[in-house]
Amino acid sequence: MRRPRDETPGALIRAHREAKGLTQRALAEAAGVSIGVVRDLEQGLTGRPRAATVQRLAAALELNEARAAQLLAARPRATRTAGPRRGFGAVAPAGLRISVLGPLTVWRDGRCVPLGPEAQRAVLGLLALHANAAVHREALIDALWSSEPPPTAVAMIQSYVSRLRRLLGPAGDQPLISTGTSYRLALADGELDAAEFGQLTARAREAVATGGSALACHLYAQALTLWQGDPLADVRTLAAHPAVLDLGHQRADAVLTYADTAFLAGQPDQVVRPLRGLYHREPLNERVAARLMIALAGTGCQAEALNVYDEVRQRLDDQLGVYPCAELARTQAMVLRQQVPTAAVAGAPLAPRAARHRPVPLSLLPGGAGRS
């Protein structure tokens, strides 16, 4: 392949595409993106392509690990992303790696694997979320088509599985196993980022239980670096699936527990960034807001901490018509007094919503202000 004069993502993609004799449309179809995405990239109209898009194009172009990494590294520094992280960050030269903590990505023997159309990726994503457990064919059909599956649904699932098996490995090393009317994705340690996340957070909880706060903080931080976006971010079919939602809840729980652990260790600075990210994803979560306020105040950002309170108070008023919970109000008072201890938040239960609705003014009640 002739080396392009510039090494922008678009120039590299065009050079690789022409070397393989592909049209823009053929590349777009193979990568599962629109032809406009390829055209805009090659013409330099897209300056900061998403990492997931670049990975799909690299897979469709059948680039080896080094060239795929070169393509990813060509993205502007502000959005530059290495491949999968830790265990998934430097892709091993051999073996299988599957990432679901972000866009669905598969690496096989150092190559990013093209996963095909949305429905086929959804099948793999669901099997990965239930790794090493049998998933019945009917569960796959329900996830893809809900209450109105096509008459050919069974044949389509069988076709997707057949294609995925060819993509994932040879017959002698095939992780996708058929068990009658069910399918199982058999993965070993280190082959799935969600499994590694679970192992790291479990070790962190054990460390907390034995008083090892510093070790626990390290493990939580390590676990959270595995995340590169919302779970299965590019598989819209599964966005509301319980398994995807549960994985998101696990991430949120890890951030909150990490925060509590960091406060106990006197290291609030460690959790400002993950708490801020969780706060933006869950802007009405008062417990998240309280912890973010503690972390900000603990690092000297009192004004920003108070701004968080004001934002949440306004959202609660506008959207739910309720007062801030006692924990959030207590946190605001401590920040105002500059008396925020590093271990201030310990997870007291929120007051029931029904008890926190704003009272109706007497003037709006039947009988007006004189009602007795």
C-alpha positions as CSV (number, residue, x, y, z in Angstrom):
1,M,0.0,0.0,0.0
2,R,1.3,3.5,-0.9
3,R,1.7,5.5,2.2
4,P,-0.5,8.6,2.2
5,R,1.2,12.1,2.3
6,D,-0.8,13.0,5.4
7,E,-1.8,10.6,8.1
8,T,-5.2,11.8,9.1
9,P,-7.8,9.1,9.7
10,G,-9.5,9.9,6.5
11,A,-6.3,9.7,4.4
12,L,-5.3,6.4,6.0
13,I,-8.8,4.9,5.5
14,R,-8.8,5.9,1.9
15,A,-5.3,4.4,1.3
16,H,-6.3,1.1,2.9
17,R,-9.6,1.1,1.0
18,E,-8.0,1.6,-2.4
19,A,-5.3,-0.9,-1.6
20,K,-8.1,-3.5,-1.1
21,G,-10.0,-2.4,-4.2
22,L,-13.1,-1.4,-2.3
23,T,-15.5,1.4,-3.1
24,Q,-16.7,3.7,-0.4
25,R,-20.1,2.0,-0.5
26,A,-18.6,-1.4,-0.1
27,L,-16.5,-0.3,2.8
28,A,-19.5,1.3,4.5
29,E,-21.6,-1.8,4.1
30,A,-18.9,-4.0,5.5
31,A,-18.3,-1.8,8.5
32,G,-22.0,-1.2,9.2
33,V,-21.8,2.6,8.8
34,S,-23.4,4.9,6.3
35,I,-21.6,5.8,3.1
36,G,-21.7,9.5,4.3
37,V,-19.5,8.6,7.2
38,V,-16.8,7.1,4.9
39,R,-17.1,10.0,2.4
40,D,-16.9,12.7,5.1
41,L,-13.9,11.1,6.7
42,E,-12.0,10.7,3.4
43,Q,-12.8,14.3,2.4
44,G,-11.7,15.6,5.8
45,L,-15.1,16.9,6.8
46,T,-15.1,14.8,10.0
47,G,-12.2,15.9,12.1
48,R,-12.8,13.8,15.1
49,P,-14.3,10.4,14.2
50,R,-15.6,8.3,17.1
51,A,-13.3,5.5,18.2
52,A,-16.1,2.9,17.7
53,T,-16.4,4.1,14.0
54,V,-12.7,3.8,13.4
55,Q,-12.6,0.4,15.0
56,R,-15.4,-0.8,12.7
57,L,-13.7,0.5,9.6
58,A,-10.4,-1.1,10.7
59,A,-12.2,-4.4,11.1
60,A,-13.9,-4.1,7.7
61,L,-10.5,-3.3,6.1
62,E,-9.0,-6.4,7.9
63,L,-6.2,-4.4,9.3
64,N,-3.7,-6.1,11.5
65,E,-3.1,-4.9,15.1
66,A,-0.4,-2.4,14.2
67,R,-2.3,-0.8,11.4
68,A,-5.5,-0.6,13.4
69,A,-3.6,1.0,16.3
70,Q,-2.0,3.5,13.8
71,L,-5.5,4.4,12.5
72,L,-6.8,5.0,16.1
73,A,-3.7,7.0,17.0
74,A,-4.3,9.3,14.0
75,R,-7.4,10.7,15.7
76,P,-6.9,14.2,17.2
77,R,-5.4,14.1,20.7
78,A,-8.6,15.6,22.3
79,T,-10.5,12.3,21.5
80,R,-7.6,9.9,21.0
81,T,-8.5,6.5,22.4
82,A,-6.2,3.5,22.6
83,G,-7.9,0.1,22.0
84,P,-9.5,-1.8,24.8
85,R,-8.1,-1.1,28.2
86,R,-5.9,-3.1,30.6
87,G,-6.0,-6.6,29.4
88,F,-7.9,-4.9,26.7
89,G,-5.6,-1.9,26.4
90,A,-2.7,-3.4,24.7
91,V,-4.4,-6.0,22.5
92,A,-2.7,-9.4,22.9
93,P,-1.1,-10.9,19.7
94,A,-3.2,-14.0,20.1
95,G,-6.5,-15.0,21.5
96,L,-10.0,-13.5,21.8
97,R,-11.0,-10.2,23.5
98,I,-14.5,-9.0,23.7
99,S,-15.5,-5.6,25.1
100,V,-19.1,-4.6,26.1
101,L,-18.2,-1.8,28.4
102,G,-18.7,0.7,25.6
103,P,-19.2,-0.1,21.9
104,L,-19.2,-3.8,21.2
105,T,-15.8,-4.7,20.0
106,V,-14.1,-8.0,19.3
107,W,-10.4,-8.6,18.7
108,R,-9.2,-12.0,17.5
109,D,-5.4,-12.7,17.3
110,G,-4.6,-9.0,17.2
111,R,-7.3,-8.1,14.6
112,C,-10.4,-6.1,15.2
113,V,-13.3,-8.3,13.9
114,P,-16.1,-6.9,11.8
115,L,-19.3,-7.9,13.5
116,G,-21.8,-7.3,10.8
117,P,-25.3,-5.7,11.0
118,E,-27.1,-4.4,14.1
119,A,-29.1,-7.5,14.7
120,Q,-26.1,-9.8,14.5
121,R,-24.2,-7.6,16.9
122,A,-27.2,-7.7,19.3
123,V,-27.0,-11.5,19.3
124,L,-23.3,-11.4,20.2
125,G,-23.8,-8.6,22.8
126,L,-26.6,-10.5,24.6
127,L,-24.5,-13.7,24.6
128,A,-21.5,-11.8,26.0
129,L,-23.6,-10.3,28.7
130,H,-24.5,-13.8,29.8
131,A,-21.1,-15.3,29.1
132,N,-20.7,-19.0,30.0
133,A,-24.5,-19.4,30.5
134,A,-26.9,-20.9,28.0
135,V,-29.2,-18.3,26.4
136,H,-32.4,-19.8,24.9
137,R,-33.2,-18.9,21.3
138,E,-36.5,-17.5,22.3
139,A,-34.7,-15.0,24.6
140,L,-32.7,-13.8,21.6
141,I,-35.8,-13.5,19.4
142,D,-37.6,-11.5,22.2
143,A,-34.6,-9.2,22.6
144,L,-34.4,-8.5,18.9
145,W,-38.1,-8.2,17.9
146,S,-40.0,-8.0,21.2
147,S,-43.7,-9.0,20.6
148,E,-43.6,-9.0,16.8
149,P,-40.9,-11.4,15.5
150,P,-40.9,-12.2,11.8
151,P,-41.9,-15.7,10.6
152,T,-38.3,-16.3,9.7
153,A,-37.0,-15.3,13.2
154,V,-35.6,-18.7,14.1
155,A,-33.8,-19.0,10.7
156,M,-32.4,-15.5,11.1
157,I,-31.0,-16.3,14.6
158,Q,-29.4,-19.4,13.3
159,S,-27.9,-17.5,10.4
160,Y,-26.5,-14.8,12.8
161,V,-25.0,-17.4,15.0
162,S,-23.4,-19.2,12.1
163,R,-21.8,-16.0,10.8
164,L,-20.6,-15.1,14.3
165,R,-19.0,-18.6,14.7
166,R,-17.0,-18.0,11.6
167,L,-15.9,-14.6,12.9
168,L,-15.0,-15.7,16.4
169,G,-12.7,-18.6,15.8
170,P,-11.9,-21.9,14.0
171,A,-13.9,-25.1,14.8
172,G,-11.2,-26.4,17.2
173,D,-11.2,-23.1,19.2
174,Q,-14.9,-22.1,18.9
175,P,-16.3,-20.1,21.8
176,L,-19.9,-19.9,20.5
177,I,-21.5,-23.2,21.4
178,S,-24.9,-24.5,20.3
179,T,-26.8,-26.6,22.8
180,G,-30.0,-27.5,21.0
181,T,-32.3,-24.5,21.2
182,S,-29.8,-22.5,23.3
183,Y,-26.5,-20.9,22.7
184,R,-23.5,-20.3,25.0
185,L,-20.5,-18.0,24.6
186,A,-17.7,-19.8,26.5
187,L,-15.1,-17.3,27.6
188,A,-12.1,-17.7,29.8
189,D,-10.6,-15.2,32.2
190,G,-9.3,-12.1,30.5
191,E,-11.5,-12.5,27.4
192,L,-14.4,-10.3,28.5
193,D,-14.0,-6.8,30.0
194,A,-17.3,-7.0,31.9
195,A,-16.1,-10.1,33.7
196,E,-12.8,-8.4,34.6
197,F,-14.8,-5.4,35.9
198,G,-16.8,-7.8,38.1
199,Q,-13.6,-9.5,39.4
200,L,-11.9,-6.2,40.2
201,T,-14.9,-4.7,42.1
202,A,-15.3,-7.9,44.1
203,R,-11.7,-7.7,45.1
204,A,-12.2,-4.1,46.0
205,R,-15.2,-4.9,48.3
206,E,-13.1,-7.6,50.0
207,A,-10.3,-5.1,50.6
208,V,-12.8,-2.6,52.1
209,A,-14.1,-5.4,54.4
210,T,-10.6,-6.0,55.7
211,G,-9.7,-2.3,56.2
212,G,-7.6,-2.0,53.0
213,S,-9.1,1.3,51.8
214,A,-6.0,2.3,49.8
215,L,-6.0,-1.1,47.9
216,A,-9.7,-0.9,47.4
217,C,-9.4,2.6,45.8
218,H,-6.7,1.2,43.5
219,L,-8.9,-1.7,42.5
220,Y,-12.0,0.5,41.9
221,A,-10.0,2.9,39.8
222,Q,-8.6,0.0,37.8
223,A,-12.1,-1.4,37.2
224,L,-13.5,1.9,36.0
225,T,-10.8,2.4,33.4
226,L,-12.3,-0.6,31.6
227,W,-15.3,1.5,30.7
228,Q,-15.2,3.3,27.4
229,G,-18.9,4.5,27.2
230,D,-22.3,3.2,28.0
231,P,-22.6,-0.6,27.8
232,L,-23.1,-1.9,24.3
233,A,-23.3,1.8,23.2
234,D,-23.5,1.0,19.5
235,V,-26.2,-1.7,19.8
236,R,-29.4,0.3,20.0
237,T,-31.5,-2.8,19.9
238,L,-30.4,-3.7,23.5
239,A,-30.4,-0.2,25.0
240,A,-33.3,-1.0,27.3
241,H,-32.6,-4.7,27.9
242,P,-32.5,-5.6,31.6
243,A,-29.0,-7.0,31.3
244,V,-27.7,-3.8,29.8
245,L,-29.4,-1.7,32.4
246,D,-28.1,-3.9,35.2
247,L,-24.5,-3.5,33.9
248,G,-25.0,0.3,34.0
249,H,-26.3,0.0,37.6
250,Q,-23.1,-2.0,38.5
251,R,-21.0,0.8,37.2
252,A,-22.9,3.4,39.2
253,D,-22.7,1.3,42.4
254,A,-18.9,0.9,41.8
255,V,-18.5,4.7,41.5
256,L,-20.5,5.4,44.7
257,T,-18.7,2.7,46.7
258,Y,-15.4,4.0,45.3
259,A,-16.3,7.5,46.5
260,D,-17.2,6.3,50.0
261,T,-13.9,4.4,50.2
262,A,-11.9,7.3,48.9
263,F,-13.5,9.6,51.5
264,L,-12.6,7.1,54.3
265,A,-9.0,7.0,52.9
266,G,-8.9,10.8,52.9
267,Q,-8.5,11.0,49.1
268,P,-11.5,12.8,47.7
269,D,-9.5,14.0,44.7
270,Q,-9.5,10.5,43.3
271,V,-13.2,10.4,42.7
272,V,-14.1,13.8,41.4
273,R,-13.9,12.7,37.8
274,P,-15.9,9.4,38.0
275,L,-18.5,11.1,40.2
276,R,-18.8,14.0,37.8
277,G,-19.4,11.5,34.9
278,L,-22.0,9.7,36.9
279,Y,-23.7,12.9,37.9
280,H,-24.0,13.9,34.2
281,R,-25.6,10.5,33.4
282,E,-27.9,10.6,36.4
283,P,-28.7,14.3,37.0
284,L,-31.6,13.6,39.4
285,N,-29.7,11.2,41.6
286,E,-29.3,13.0,44.9
287,R,-26.9,10.5,46.5
288,V,-24.6,11.0,43.5
289,A,-24.9,14.8,43.8
290,A,-24.1,14.7,47.6
291,R,-21.0,12.6,47.0
292,L,-19.9,14.9,44.2
293,M,-20.3,17.9,46.5
294,I,-18.2,16.2,49.2
295,A,-15.5,15.4,46.7
296,L,-15.4,18.9,45.3
297,A,-15.5,20.6,48.7
298,G,-12.7,18.2,49.9
299,T,-10.5,19.4,47.0
300,G,-11.1,23.1,47.7
301,C,-13.9,23.6,45.1
302,Q,-16.5,24.9,47.4
303,A,-18.2,27.2,44.9
304,E,-18.6,24.3,42.4
305,A,-20.0,22.1,45.1
306,L,-22.6,24.6,45.9
307,N,-23.5,25.0,42.3
308,V,-24.2,21.3,42.1
309,Y,-26.7,21.7,44.9
310,D,-28.4,24.6,43.2
311,E,-28.6,22.6,39.9
312,V,-30.1,19.6,41.6
313,R,-32.5,21.6,43.7
314,Q,-33.8,23.4,40.5
315,R,-34.2,20.1,38.6
316,L,-36.1,18.5,41.5
317,D,-38.4,21.5,41.7
318,D,-39.0,21.7,37.9
319,Q,-39.3,18.0,37.1
320,L,-40.6,16.3,40.2
321,G,-41.9,19.1,42.4
322,V,-40.0,17.9,45.5
323,Y,-37.5,19.3,47.9
324,P,-33.9,18.0,48.1
325,C,-33.5,15.0,50.4
326,A,-32.2,15.4,53.9
327,E,-28.8,14.0,52.9
328,L,-28.3,16.6,50.1
329,A,-29.5,19.4,52.3
330,R,-27.2,18.3,55.1
331,T,-24.3,18.2,52.7
332,Q,-25.0,21.7,51.5
333,A,-25.0,23.0,55.1
334,M,-21.7,21.3,55.8
335,V,-20.2,22.8,52.6
336,L,-21.4,26.3,53.6
337,R,-19.8,25.9,57.0
338,Q,-16.7,24.5,55.4
339,Q,-17.0,21.5,57.7
340,V,-17.0,18.7,55.2
341,P,-15.2,15.7,56.7
342,T,-13.5,13.3,54.2
343,A,-15.8,10.5,55.3
344,A,-19.0,12.6,55.5
345,V,-21.3,10.5,53.2
346,A,-22.3,7.1,54.6
347,G,-25.4,6.3,52.6
348,A,-28.4,7.2,54.8
349,P,-31.6,6.1,53.1
350,L,-33.5,8.8,51.2
351,A,-36.8,10.0,52.6
352,P,-39.7,8.6,50.6
353,R,-40.7,10.9,47.7
354,A,-44.3,11.1,48.9
355,A,-43.1,12.8,52.1
356,R,-41.1,15.4,50.2
357,H,-43.7,16.9,47.9
358,R,-44.0,20.7,48.2
359,P,-47.1,21.6,50.3
360,V,-50.0,23.1,48.4
361,P,-50.5,26.7,49.5
362,L,-53.6,27.3,51.6
363,S,-54.9,29.8,49.1
364,L,-55.2,27.0,46.5
365,L,-57.3,24.7,48.8
366,P,-61.1,24.7,48.7
367,G,-62.2,27.6,50.9
368,G,-59.1,29.6,50.3
369,A,-56.8,31.0,53.0
370,G,-59.5,30.9,55.6
371,R,-59.9,27.2,55.5
372,S,-59.7,25.7,59.0
